[in-house]
Amino acid sequence: MDIGAAKMKNIWDHMRAVNLLQALPEVDGEWPYALTPEAIALVQSATGGRQ
C-alpha cells in the first residue's frame, strides 16, 4: 500500500469512528451523564515513524 492510500484509509477509519460515536445512545443524552455531539474531538499524535 502506498503512503497516499494509507493516509486515506486512516482518514476513512477516523470518519467511521466519529459516525459510530454519534450513533451511540449515550451521545446526545442528558447532562451530566452523557456526551454531546459537540464534545467529540480528534487528537493527532505524530510519532516520527516510530510506531
Summary of the structure (lengths in Angstrom):
residues: 51
radius of gyration: 14.8
end to end distance: 16.8
largest distance: 44.3
contacts: 81
relative contact order: 0.12
helix: 47%
strand: 4%
